Amino acid sequence: MVLEPANCPQAHQAHSPGGVRWELVGDPRDGMQFRWAGDRFLARGTAVMTLSYEAERSSRAL
């Protein structure tokens, strides 16, 4: 699973994460704006997401 999606302002870095889960908070359509631009339909809005993951644990004996 990707913690750093391309062009995502909510990217996060972690070393060897496991159990990665991105989750939407609320309804991303709430407050969305729509319009026609020539032959295209455009939509703009914001979405809030949370990220949870398990960090890798090292069990090295010294």
URGI-V518989 format. One record per residue. N is the residue number from 1. RES is the residue in three letters. OMEGA is omega as a letter, one per 30 degrees, with the letter a starting at -180 (none if undefined). D_CENTER is the distance of its C-alpha to the mean C-alpha in whole Angstrom. Layout:
# URGI-V518989
n:N res:RES omega:OMEGA d_center:D_CENTER
n:N res:RES omega:OMEGA d_center:D_CENTER
This chain:
# URGI-V518989
n:1 res:MET omega:a d_center:11
n:2 res:VAL omega:l d_center:9
n:3 res:LEU omega:a d_center:7
n:4 res:GLU omega:l d_center:8
n:5 res:PRO omega:l d_center:7
n:6 res:ALA omega:l d_center:10
n:7 res:ASN omega:a d_center:10
n:8 res:CYS omega:l d_center:7
n:9 res:PRO omega:a d_center:8
n:10 res:GLN omega:l d_center:6
n:11 res:ALA omega:a d_center:7
n:12 res:HIS omega:l d_center:9
n:13 res:GLN omega:l d_center:12
n:14 res:ALA omega:a d_center:14
n:15 res:HIS omega:l d_center:17
n:16 res:SER omega:a d_center:17
n:17 res:PRO omega:l d_center:15
n:18 res:GLY omega:l d_center:16
n:19 res:GLY omega:a d_center:14
n:20 res:VAL omega:a d_center:11
n:21 res:ARG omega:l d_center:9
n:22 res:TRP omega:a d_center:6
n:23 res:GLU omega:l d_center:7
n:24 res:LEU omega:l d_center:8
n:25 res:VAL omega:a d_center:11
n:26 res:GLY omega:a d_center:14
n:27 res:ASP omega:a d_center:14
n:28 res:PRO omega:l d_center:12
n:29 res:ARG omega:a d_center:16
n:30 res:ASP omega:l d_center:18
n:31 res:GLY omega:a d_center:19
n:32 res:MET omega:l d_center:18
n:33 res:GLN omega:a d_center:21
n:34 res:PHE omega:l d_center:22
n:35 res:ARG omega:l d_center:25
n:36 res:TRP omega:l d_center:27
n:37 res:ALA omega:a d_center:28
n:38 res:GLY omega:l d_center:30
n:39 res:ASP omega:a d_center:29
n:40 res:ARG omega:l d_center:26
n:41 res:PHE omega:a d_center:24
n:42 res:LEU omega:l d_center:21
n:43 res:ALA omega:l d_center:18
n:44 res:ARG omega:l d_center:17
n:45 res:GLY omega:l d_center:15
n:46 res:THR omega:l d_center:12
n:47 res:ALA omega:l d_center:9
n:48 res:VAL omega:a d_center:8
n:49 res:MET omega:l d_center:6
n:50 res:THR omega:a d_center:7
n:51 res:LEU omega:l d_center:7
n:52 res:SER omega:l d_center:10
n:53 res:TYR omega:l d_center:12
n:54 res:GLU omega:l d_center:16
n:55 res:ALA omega:l d_center:17
n:56 res:GLU omega:l d_center:20
n:57 res:ARG omega:a d_center:24
n:58 res:SER omega:l d_center:27
n:59 res:SER omega:l d_center:30
n:60 res:ARG omega:l d_center:32
n:61 res:ALA omega:l d_center:36
n:62 res:LEU omega:none d_center:37
